[in-house]
Amino acid sequence: MNVPQPREPRRPPSVWRTVRAVAWSLFGVRRGSEYQQDGERITPLHVIAVGLAAIFVLVLGLIALVKLVV
């Protein structure tokens, strides 16, 4: 007879974990196990918000770099 195992309590989504996931995805390197955990713990809304903020910061950084050089 199969007895269902109690599941681990689901952790609330963490903004810091989302920032790390987006940063690693922009860099292009991620472990398979970490990717699996991210899929379980972060929400798409957080990913979109952090992704847009990261792109905004990247563009501002590039603009500052160009103004510094020119």
N, CA, C and O atoms as a Maestro MAE file, in Angstrom:
{
 s_m_m2io_version
 :::
 2.0.0
}

f_m_ct {
 s_m_title
 :::
 protein
 m_atom[280] {
  # First column is atom index #
  i_m_mmod_type
  r_m_x_coord
  r_m_y_coord
  r_m_z_coord
  i_m_residue_number
  s_m_chain_name
  s_m_pdb_residue_name
  s_m_pdb_atom_name
  i_m_atomic_number
  :::
  1 25 0.846 -1.185 0.000 1 A "MET " " N  " 7
  2 3 0.000 0.000 0.000 1 A "MET " " CA " 6
  3 2 0.891 1.249 0.000 1 A "MET " " C  " 6
  4 15 1.816 1.366 0.804 1 A "MET " " O  " 8
  5 25 0.600 2.157 -0.897 2 A "ASN " " N  " 7
  6 3 1.367 3.390 -0.996 2 A "ASN " " CA " 6
  7 2 0.771 4.447 -0.092 2 A "ASN " " C  " 6
  8 15 -0.401 4.804 -0.211 2 A "ASN " " O  " 8
  9 25 1.595 4.938 0.810 3 A "VAL " " N  " 7
  10 3 1.175 6.001 1.709 3 A "VAL " " CA " 6
  11 2 1.760 7.300 1.182 3 A "VAL " " C  " 6
  12 15 2.972 7.404 0.996 3 A "VAL " " O  " 8
  13 25 0.911 8.292 0.939 4 A "PRO " " N  " 7
  14 3 1.452 9.555 0.413 4 A "PRO " " CA " 6
  15 2 2.397 10.200 1.416 4 A "PRO " " C  " 6
  16 15 2.108 10.277 2.610 4 A "PRO " " O  " 8
  17 25 3.525 10.657 0.905 5 A "GLN " " N  " 7
  18 3 4.513 11.324 1.733 5 A "GLN " " CA " 6
  19 2 4.134 12.789 1.900 5 A "GLN " " C  " 6
  20 15 3.672 13.424 0.952 5 A "GLN " " O  " 8
  21 25 4.324 13.324 3.094 6 A "PRO " " N  " 7
  22 3 4.028 14.756 3.260 6 A "PRO " " CA " 6
  23 2 4.997 15.582 2.444 6 A "PRO " " C  " 6
  24 15 6.198 15.311 2.422 6 A "PRO " " O  " 8
  25 25 4.472 16.585 1.778 7 A "ARG " " N  " 7
  26 3 5.299 17.466 0.958 7 A "ARG " " CA " 6
  27 2 5.950 18.518 1.839 7 A "ARG " " C  " 6
  28 15 5.447 18.872 2.905 7 A "ARG " " O  " 8
  29 25 7.076 19.001 1.361 8 A "GLU " " N  " 7
  30 3 7.736 20.089 2.066 8 A "GLU " " CA " 6
  31 2 6.857 21.326 1.993 8 A "GLU " " C  " 6
  32 15 6.210 21.567 0.974 8 A "GLU " " O  " 8
  33 25 6.826 22.115 3.063 9 A "PRO " " N  " 7
  34 3 6.049 23.356 2.971 9 A "PRO " " CA " 6
  35 2 6.661 24.266 1.917 9 A "PRO " " C  " 6
  36 15 7.878 24.437 1.853 9 A "PRO " " O  " 8
  37 25 5.810 24.835 1.106 10 A "ARG " " N  " 7
  38 3 6.294 25.702 0.028 10 A "ARG " " CA " 6
  39 2 6.774 27.019 0.606 10 A "ARG " " C  " 6
  40 15 6.070 27.680 1.370 10 A "ARG " " O  " 8
  41 25 7.983 27.381 0.227 11 A "ARG " " N  " 7
  42 3 8.544 28.641 0.705 11 A "ARG " " CA " 6
  43 2 7.963 29.796 -0.089 11 A "ARG " " C  " 6
  44 15 7.669 29.653 -1.276 11 A "ARG " " O  " 8
  45 25 7.796 30.935 0.558 12 A "PRO " " N  " 7
  46 3 7.308 32.102 -0.193 12 A "PRO " " CA " 6
  47 2 8.370 32.560 -1.177 12 A "PRO " " C  " 6
  48 15 9.564 32.380 -0.937 12 A "PRO " " O  " 8
  49 25 7.938 33.153 -2.286 13 A "PRO " " N  " 7
  50 3 8.919 33.608 -3.280 13 A "PRO " " CA " 6
  51 2 9.831 34.682 -2.696 13 A "PRO " " C  " 6
  52 15 9.385 35.564 -1.962 13 A "PRO " " O  " 8
  53 25 11.084 34.592 -3.029 14 A "SER " " N  " 7
  54 3 12.080 35.522 -2.525 14 A "SER " " CA " 6
  55 2 12.543 36.429 -3.664 14 A "SER " " C  " 6
  56 15 12.879 35.953 -4.748 14 A "SER " " O  " 8
  57 25 12.558 37.712 -3.416 15 A "VAL " " N  " 7
  58 3 13.004 38.661 -4.433 15 A "VAL " " CA " 6
  59 2 14.499 38.470 -4.688 15 A "VAL " " C  " 6
  60 15 14.946 38.548 -5.833 15 A "VAL " " O  " 8
  61 25 15.276 38.220 -3.629 16 A "TRP " " N  " 7
  62 3 16.711 38.021 -3.802 16 A "TRP " " CA " 6
  63 2 16.986 36.794 -4.663 16 A "TRP " " C  " 6
  64 15 17.879 36.822 -5.509 16 A "TRP " " O  " 8
  65 25 16.224 35.709 -4.455 17 A "ARG " " N  " 7
  66 3 16.396 34.504 -5.275 17 A "ARG " " CA " 6
  67 2 16.046 34.810 -6.738 17 A "ARG " " C  " 6
  68 15 16.690 34.300 -7.655 17 A "ARG " " O  " 8
  69 25 15.032 35.636 -6.943 18 A "THR " " N  " 7
  70 3 14.652 36.024 -8.296 18 A "THR " " CA " 6
  71 2 15.749 36.852 -8.943 18 A "THR " " C  " 6
  72 15 16.049 36.661 -10.121 18 A "THR " " O  " 8
  73 25 16.349 37.764 -8.201 19 A "VAL " " N  " 7
  74 3 17.448 38.585 -8.727 19 A "VAL " " CA " 6
  75 2 18.611 37.689 -9.130 19 A "VAL " " C  " 6
  76 15 19.201 37.879 -10.194 19 A "VAL " " O  " 8
  77 25 18.946 36.719 -8.291 20 A "ARG " " N  " 7
  78 3 20.031 35.796 -8.623 20 A "ARG " " CA " 6
  79 2 19.708 34.984 -9.870 20 A "ARG " " C  " 6
  80 15 20.575 34.788 -10.723 20 A "ARG " " O  " 8
  81 25 18.476 34.512 -9.985 21 A "ALA " " N  " 7
  82 3 18.081 33.710 -11.152 21 A "ALA " " CA " 6
  83 2 18.160 34.531 -12.437 21 A "ALA " " C  " 6
  84 15 18.633 34.040 -13.462 21 A "ALA " " O  " 8
  85 25 17.700 35.774 -12.380 22 A "VAL " " N  " 7
  86 3 17.743 36.630 -13.572 22 A "VAL " " CA " 6
  87 2 19.191 36.977 -13.920 22 A "VAL " " C  " 6
  88 15 19.555 36.996 -15.095 22 A "VAL " " O  " 8
  89 25 20.012 37.250 -12.917 23 A "ALA " " N  " 7
  90 3 21.418 37.577 -13.177 23 A "ALA " " CA " 6
  91 2 22.134 36.391 -13.817 23 A "ALA " " C  " 6
  92 15 22.884 36.566 -14.777 23 A "ALA " " O  " 8
  93 25 21.910 35.194 -13.297 24 A "TRP " " N  " 7
  94 3 22.549 34.014 -13.882 24 A "TRP " " CA " 6
  95 2 22.034 33.751 -15.292 24 A "TRP " " C  " 6
  96 15 22.791 33.311 -16.157 24 A "TRP " " O  " 8
  97 25 20.766 34.015 -15.527 25 A "SER " " N  " 7
  98 3 20.244 33.783 -16.872 25 A "SER " " CA " 6
  99 2 20.803 34.803 -17.868 25 A "SER " " C  " 6
  100 15 21.019 34.468 -19.032 25 A "SER " " O  " 8
  101 25 21.041 36.043 -17.427 26 A "LEU " " N  " 7
  102 3 21.669 37.026 -18.307 26 A "LEU " " CA " 6
  103 2 23.113 36.639 -18.611 26 A "LEU " " C  " 6
  104 15 23.616 36.887 -19.707 26 A "LEU " " O  " 8
  105 25 23.767 36.034 -17.637 27 A "PHE " " N  " 7
  106 3 25.141 35.580 -17.806 27 A "PHE " " CA " 6
  107 2 25.191 34.308 -18.656 27 A "PHE " " C  " 6
  108 15 26.167 34.067 -19.366 27 A "PHE " " O  " 8
  109 25 24.143 33.505 -18.578 28 A "GLY " " N  " 7
  110 3 24.036 32.315 -19.423 28 A "GLY " " CA " 6
  111 2 24.505 31.031 -18.796 28 A "GLY " " C  " 6
  112 15 24.693 30.039 -19.500 28 A "GLY " " O  " 8
  113 25 24.703 31.015 -17.483 29 A "VAL " " N  " 7
  114 3 25.170 29.810 -16.806 29 A "VAL " " CA " 6
  115 2 24.262 29.535 -15.617 29 A "VAL " " C  " 6
  116 15 23.978 30.425 -14.814 29 A "VAL " " O  " 8
  117 25 23.811 28.285 -15.517 30 A "ARG " " N  " 7
  118 3 22.957 27.913 -14.386 30 A "ARG " " CA " 6
  119 2 23.006 26.415 -14.194 30 A "ARG " " C  " 6
  120 15 22.976 25.672 -15.174 30 A "ARG " " O  " 8
  121 25 23.079 25.952 -12.968 31 A "ARG " " N  " 7
  122 3 23.033 24.527 -12.660 31 A "ARG " " CA " 6
  123 2 21.627 23.997 -12.840 31 A "ARG " " C  " 6
  124 15 20.653 24.718 -12.623 31 A "ARG " " O  " 8
  125 25 21.520 22.748 -13.234 32 A "GLY " " N  " 7
  126 3 20.208 22.143 -13.446 32 A "GLY " " CA " 6
  127 2 19.377 22.075 -12.175 32 A "GLY " " C  " 6
  128 15 18.169 22.315 -12.206 32 A "GLY " " O  " 8
  129 25 20.019 21.749 -11.055 33 A "SER " " N  " 7
  130 3 19.278 21.650 -9.796 33 A "SER " " CA " 6
  131 2 18.790 23.025 -9.339 33 A "SER " " C  " 6
  132 15 17.677 23.156 -8.829 33 A "SER " " O  " 8
  133 25 19.619 24.038 -9.522 34 A "GLU " " N  " 7
  134 3 19.211 25.389 -9.154 34 A "GLU " " CA " 6
  135 2 18.059 25.865 -10.043 34 A "GLU " " C  " 6
  136 15 17.131 26.524 -9.575 34 A "GLU " " O  " 8
  137 25 18.134 25.526 -11.306 35 A "TYR " " N  " 7
  138 3 17.058 25.888 -12.234 35 A "TYR " " CA " 6
  139 2 15.744 25.254 -11.797 35 A "TYR " " C  " 6
  140 15 14.691 25.891 -11.848 35 A "TYR " " O  " 8
  141 25 15.810 24.004 -11.371 36 A "GLN " " N  " 7
  142 3 14.614 23.295 -10.903 36 A "GLN " " CA " 6
  143 2 14.038 23.973 -9.663 36 A "GLN " " C  " 6
  144 15 12.823 24.147 -9.562 36 A "GLN " " O  " 8
  145 25 14.888 24.354 -8.728 37 A "GLN " " N  " 7
  146 3 14.423 25.023 -7.511 37 A "GLN " " CA " 6
  147 2 13.833 26.389 -7.830 37 A "GLN " " C  " 6
  148 15 12.843 26.794 -7.220 37 A "GLN " " O  " 8
  149 25 14.424 27.096 -8.771 38 A "ASP " " N  " 7
  150 3 13.885 28.397 -9.147 38 A "ASP " " CA " 6
  151 2 12.481 28.258 -9.720 38 A "ASP " " C  " 6
  152 15 11.604 29.073 -9.434 38 A "ASP " " O  " 8
  153 25 12.272 27.238 -10.516 39 A "GLY " " N  " 7
  154 3 10.953 27.008 -11.097 39 A "GLY " " CA " 6
  155 2 9.887 26.757 -10.051 39 A "GLY " " C  " 6
  156 15 8.712 27.050 -10.272 39 A "GLY " " O  " 8
  157 25 10.291 26.217 -8.916 40 A "GLU " " N  " 7
  158 3 9.345 25.925 -7.841 40 A "GLU " " CA " 6
  159 2 9.147 27.102 -6.901 40 A "GLU " " C  " 6
  160 15 8.095 27.215 -6.272 40 A "GLU " " O  " 8
  161 25 10.133 27.978 -6.794 41 A "ARG " " N  " 7
  162 3 10.089 28.993 -5.732 41 A "ARG " " CA " 6
  163 2 9.845 30.425 -6.182 41 A "ARG " " C  " 6
  164 15 9.456 31.256 -5.361 41 A "ARG " " O  " 8
  165 25 10.056 30.744 -7.444 42 A "ILE " " N  " 7
  166 3 9.862 32.133 -7.853 42 A "ILE " " CA " 6
  167 2 8.636 32.246 -8.760 42 A "ILE " " C  " 6
  168 15 8.226 31.284 -9.410 42 A "ILE " " O  " 8
  169 25 8.076 33.431 -8.782 43 A "THR " " N  " 7
  170 3 6.861 33.649 -9.559 43 A "THR " " CA " 6
  171 2 7.196 34.395 -10.848 43 A "THR " " C  " 6
  172 15 8.156 35.165 -10.892 43 A "THR " " O  " 8
  173 25 6.411 34.168 -11.887 44 A "PRO " " N  " 7
  174 3 6.666 34.858 -13.153 44 A "PRO " " CA " 6
  175 2 6.615 36.379 -13.037 44 A "PRO " " C  " 6
  176 15 7.366 37.077 -13.718 44 A "PRO " " O  " 8
  177 25 5.745 36.889 -12.191 45 A "LEU " " N  " 7
  178 3 5.649 38.343 -12.017 45 A "LEU " " CA " 6
  179 2 6.958 38.912 -11.482 45 A "LEU " " C  " 6
  180 15 7.409 39.965 -11.932 45 A "LEU " " O  " 8
  181 25 7.569 38.220 -10.523 46 A "HIS " " N  " 7
  182 3 8.855 38.671 -9.998 46 A "HIS " " CA " 6
  183 2 9.931 38.621 -11.077 46 A "HIS " " C  " 6
  184 15 10.755 39.531 -11.175 46 A "HIS " " O  " 8
  185 25 9.928 37.569 -11.883 47 A "VAL " " N  " 7
  186 3 10.925 37.428 -12.943 47 A "VAL " " CA " 6
  187 2 10.799 38.573 -13.939 47 A "VAL " " C  " 6
  188 15 11.805 39.147 -14.356 47 A "VAL " " O  " 8
  189 25 9.578 38.904 -14.320 48 A "ILE " " N  " 7
  190 3 9.359 39.995 -15.283 48 A "ILE " " CA " 6
  191 2 9.816 41.324 -14.693 48 A "ILE " " C  " 6
  192 15 10.502 42.097 -15.362 48 A "ILE " " O  " 8
  193 25 9.440 41.594 -13.443 49 A "ALA " " N  " 7
  194 3 9.802 42.860 -12.810 49 A "ALA " " CA " 6
  195 2 11.317 42.990 -12.661 49 A "ALA " " C  " 6
  196 15 11.886 44.033 -12.985 49 A "ALA " " O  " 8
  197 25 11.963 41.946 -12.177 50 A "VAL " " N  " 7
  198 3 13.416 42.000 -11.984 50 A "VAL " " CA " 6
  199 2 14.126 42.044 -13.333 50 A "VAL " " C  " 6
  200 15 15.141 42.727 -13.468 50 A "VAL " " O  " 8
  201 25 13.619 41.337 -14.323 51 A "GLY " " N  " 7
  202 3 14.207 41.364 -15.659 51 A "GLY " " CA " 6
  203 2 14.153 42.749 -16.278 51 A "GLY " " C  " 6
  204 15 15.134 43.213 -16.858 51 A "GLY " " O  " 8
  205 25 13.013 43.408 -16.158 52 A "LEU " " N  " 7
  206 3 12.889 44.772 -16.684 52 A "LEU " " CA " 6
  207 2 13.821 45.736 -15.953 52 A "LEU " " C  " 6
  208 15 14.440 46.600 -16.574 52 A "LEU " " O  " 8
  209 25 13.917 45.586 -14.638 53 A "ALA " " N  " 7
  210 3 14.824 46.442 -13.867 53 A "ALA " " CA " 6
  211 2 16.274 46.189 -14.263 53 A "ALA " " C  " 6
  212 15 17.060 47.131 -14.370 53 A "ALA " " O  " 8
  213 25 16.634 44.924 -14.480 54 A "ALA " " N  " 7
  214 3 18.007 44.593 -14.879 54 A "ALA " " CA " 6
  215 2 18.337 45.168 -16.250 54 A "ALA " " C  " 6
  216 15 19.434 45.686 -16.462 54 A "ALA " " O  " 8
  217 25 17.404 45.081 -17.170 55 A "ILE " " N  " 7
  218 3 17.631 45.650 -18.508 55 A "ILE " " CA " 6
  219 2 17.775 47.162 -18.421 55 A "ILE " " C  " 6
  220 15 18.623 47.744 -19.096 55 A "ILE " " O  " 8
  221 25 16.951 47.803 -17.592 56 A "PHE " " N  " 7
  222 3 17.017 49.249 -17.400 56 A "PHE " " CA " 6
  223 2 18.387 49.658 -16.851 56 A "PHE " " C  " 6
  224 15 18.992 50.617 -17.330 56 A "PHE " " O  " 8
  225 25 18.866 48.933 -15.854 57 A "VAL " " N  " 7
  226 3 20.175 49.226 -15.258 57 A "VAL " " CA " 6
  227 2 21.289 48.978 -16.280 57 A "VAL " " C  " 6
  228 15 22.247 49.748 -16.348 57 A "VAL " " O  " 8
  229 25 21.170 47.916 -17.069 58 A "LEU " " N  " 7
  230 3 22.167 47.625 -18.095 58 A "LEU " " CA " 6
  231 2 22.234 48.740 -19.130 58 A "LEU " " C  " 6
  232 15 23.323 49.173 -19.508 58 A "LEU " " O  " 8
  233 25 21.080 49.207 -19.589 59 A "VAL " " N  " 7
  234 3 21.048 50.285 -20.582 59 A "VAL " " CA " 6
  235 2 21.630 51.572 -19.994 59 A "VAL " " C  " 6
  236 15 22.400 52.265 -20.659 59 A "VAL " " O  " 8
  237 25 21.267 51.892 -18.755 60 A "LEU " " N  " 7
  238 3 21.832 53.092 -18.124 60 A "LEU " " CA " 6
  239 2 23.344 52.969 -17.968 60 A "LEU " " C  " 6
  240 15 24.069 53.946 -18.155 60 A "LEU " " O  " 8
  241 25 23.816 51.794 -17.630 61 A "GLY " " N  " 7
  242 3 25.253 51.569 -17.514 61 A "GLY " " CA " 6
  243 2 25.976 51.738 -18.841 61 A "GLY " " C  " 6
  244 15 27.057 52.325 -18.896 61 A "GLY " " O  " 8
  245 25 25.376 51.224 -19.908 62 A "LEU " " N  " 7
  246 3 25.978 51.390 -21.230 62 A "LEU " " CA " 6
  247 2 25.990 52.848 -21.669 62 A "LEU " " C  " 6
  248 15 26.970 53.307 -22.255 62 A "LEU " " O  " 8
  249 25 24.914 53.583 -21.394 63 A "ILE " " N  " 7
  250 3 24.867 55.000 -21.730 63 A "ILE " " CA " 6
  251 2 25.933 55.759 -20.950 63 A "ILE " " C  " 6
  252 15 26.612 56.620 -21.509 63 A "ILE " " O  " 8
  253 25 26.090 55.447 -19.656 64 A "ALA " " N  " 7
  254 3 27.116 56.106 -18.852 64 A "ALA " " CA " 6
  255 2 28.508 55.780 -19.365 64 A "ALA " " C  " 6
  256 15 29.374 56.654 -19.393 64 A "ALA " " O  " 8
  257 25 28.735 54.547 -19.769 65 A "LEU " " N  " 7
  258 3 30.019 54.149 -20.293 65 A "LEU " " CA " 6
  259 2 30.348 54.885 -21.596 65 A "LEU " " C  " 6
  260 15 31.480 55.328 -21.793 65 A "LEU " " O  " 8
  261 25 29.383 55.010 -22.462 66 A "VAL " " N  " 7
  262 3 29.594 55.723 -23.730 66 A "VAL " " CA " 6
  263 2 29.881 57.201 -23.461 66 A "VAL " " C  " 6
  264 15 30.777 57.777 -24.079 66 A "VAL " " O  " 8
  265 25 29.137 57.817 -22.552 67 A "LYS " " N  " 7
  266 3 29.388 59.234 -22.238 67 A "LYS " " CA " 6
  267 2 30.751 59.426 -21.591 67 A "LYS " " C  " 6
  268 15 31.397 60.458 -21.775 67 A "LYS " " O  " 8
  269 25 31.178 58.438 -20.840 68 A "LEU " " N  " 7
  270 3 32.478 58.522 -20.200 68 A "LEU " " CA " 6
  271 2 33.601 58.434 -21.229 68 A "LEU " " C  " 6
  272 15 34.609 59.130 -21.112 68 A "LEU " " O  " 8
  273 25 33.429 57.592 -22.220 69 A "VAL " " N  " 7
  274 3 34.452 57.387 -23.251 69 A "VAL " " CA " 6
  275 2 34.477 58.542 -24.241 69 A "VAL " " C  " 6
  276 15 35.551 58.963 -24.669 69 A "VAL " " O  " 8
  277 25 33.324 59.054 -24.607 70 A "VAL " " N  " 7
  278 3 33.248 60.092 -25.647 70 A "VAL " " CA " 6
  279 2 33.356 61.440 -25.049 70 A "VAL " " C  " 6
  280 15 33.313 62.439 -25.767 70 A "VAL " " O  " 8
  :::
 }
 m_bond[279] {
  # First column is bond index #
  i_m_from
  i_m_to
  i_m_order
  :::
  1 1 2 1
  2 2 3 1
  3 3 4 2
  4 3 5 1
  5 5 6 1
  6 6 7 1
  7 7 8 2
  8 7 9 1
  9 9 10 1
  10 10 11 1
  11 11 12 2
  12 11 13 1
  13 13 14 1
  14 14 15 1
  15 15 16 2
  16 15 17 1
  17 17 18 1
  18 18 19 1
  19 19 20 2
  20 19 21 1
  21 21 22 1
  22 22 23 1
  23 23 24 2
  24 23 25 1
  25 25 26 1
  26 26 27 1
  27 27 28 2
  28 27 29 1
  29 29 30 1
  30 30 31 1
  31 31 32 2
  32 31 33 1
  33 33 34 1
  34 34 35 1
  35 35 36 2
  36 35 37 1
  37 37 38 1
  38 38 39 1
  39 39 40 2
  40 39 41 1
  41 41 42 1
  42 42 43 1
  43 43 44 2
  44 43 45 1
  45 45 46 1
  46 46 47 1
  47 47 48 2
  48 47 49 1
  49 49 50 1
  50 50 51 1
  51 51 52 2
  52 51 53 1
  53 53 54 1
  54 54 55 1
  55 55 56 2
  56 55 57 1
  57 57 58 1
  58 58 59 1
  59 59 60 2
  60 59 61 1
  61 61 62 1
  62 62 63 1
  63 63 64 2
  64 63 65 1
  65 65 66 1
  66 66 67 1
  67 67 68 2
  68 67 69 1
  69 69 70 1
  70 70 71 1
  71 71 72 2
  72 71 73 1
  73 73 74 1
  74 74 75 1
  75 75 76 2
  76 75 77 1
  77 77 78 1
  78 78 79 1
  79 79 80 2
  80 79 81 1
  81 81 82 1
  82 82 83 1
  83 83 84 2
  84 83 85 1
  85 85 86 1
  86 86 87 1
  87 87 88 2
  88 87 89 1
  89 89 90 1
  90 90 91 1
  91 91 92 2
  92 91 93 1
  93 93 94 1
  94 94 95 1
  95 95 96 2
  96 95 97 1
  97 97 98 1
  98 98 99 1
  99 99 100 2
  100 99 101 1
  101 101 102 1
  102 102 103 1
  103 103 104 2
  104 103 105 1
  105 105 106 1
  106 106 107 1
  107 107 108 2
  108 107 109 1
  109 109 110 1
  110 110 111 1
  111 111 112 2
  112 111 113 1
  113 113 114 1
  114 114 115 1
  115 115 116 2
  116 115 117 1
  117 117 118 1
  118 118 119 1
  119 119 120 2
  120 119 121 1
  121 121 122 1
  122 122 123 1
  123 123 124 2
  124 123 125 1
  125 125 126 1
  126 126 127 1
  127 127 128 2
  128 127 129 1
  129 129 130 1
  130 130 131 1
  131 131 132 2
  132 131 133 1
  133 133 134 1
  134 134 135 1
  135 135 136 2
  136 135 137 1
  137 137 138 1
  138 138 139 1
  139 139 140 2
  140 139 141 1
  141 141 142 1
  142 142 143 1
  143 143 144 2
  144 143 145 1
  145 145 146 1
  146 146 147 1
  147 147 148 2
  148 147 149 1
  149 149 150 1
  150 150 151 1
  151 151 152 2
  152 151 153 1
  153 153 154 1
  154 154 155 1
  155 155 156 2
  156 155 157 1
  157 157 158 1
  158 158 159 1
  159 159 160 2
  160 159 161 1
  161 161 162 1
  162 162 163 1
  163 163 164 2
  164 163 165 1
  165 165 166 1
  166 166 167 1
  167 167 168 2
  168 167 169 1
  169 169 170 1
  170 170 171 1
  171 171 172 2
  172 171 173 1
  173 173 174 1
  174 174 175 1
  175 175 176 2
  176 175 177 1
  177 177 178 1
  178 178 179 1
  179 179 180 2
  180 179 181 1
  181 181 182 1
  182 182 183 1
  183 183 184 2
  184 183 185 1
  185 185 186 1
  186 186 187 1
  187 187 188 2
  188 187 189 1
  189 189 190 1
  190 190 191 1
  191 191 192 2
  192 191 193 1
  193 193 194 1
  194 194 195 1
  195 195 196 2
  196 195 197 1
  197 197 198 1
  198 198 199 1
  199 199 200 2
  200 199 201 1
  201 201 202 1
  202 202 203 1
  203 203 204 2
  204 203 205 1
  205 205 206 1
  206 206 207 1
  207 207 208 2
  208 207 209 1
  209 209 210 1
  210 210 211 1
  211 211 212 2
  212 211 213 1
  213 213 214 1
  214 214 215 1
  215 215 216 2
  216 215 217 1
  217 217 218 1
  218 218 219 1
  219 219 220 2
  220 219 221 1
  221 221 222 1
  222 222 223 1
  223 223 224 2
  224 223 225 1
  225 225 226 1
  226 226 227 1
  227 227 228 2
  228 227 229 1
  229 229 230 1
  230 230 231 1
  231 231 232 2
  232 231 233 1
  233 233 234 1
  234 234 235 1
  235 235 236 2
  236 235 237 1
  237 237 238 1
  238 238 239 1
  239 239 240 2
  240 239 241 1
  241 241 242 1
  242 242 243 1
  243 243 244 2
  244 243 245 1
  245 245 246 1
  246 246 247 1
  247 247 248 2
  248 247 249 1
  249 249 250 1
  250 250 251 1
  251 251 252 2
  252 251 253 1
  253 253 254 1
  254 254 255 1
  255 255 256 2
  256 255 257 1
  257 257 258 1
  258 258 259 1
  259 259 260 2
  260 259 261 1
  261 261 262 1
  262 262 263 1
  263 263 264 2
  264 263 265 1
  265 265 266 1
  266 266 267 1
  267 267 268 2
  268 267 269 1
  269 269 270 1
  270 270 271 1
  271 271 272 2
  272 271 273 1
  273 273 274 1
  274 274 275 1
  275 275 276 2
  276 275 277 1
  277 277 278 1
  278 278 279 1
  279 279 280 2
  :::
 }
}
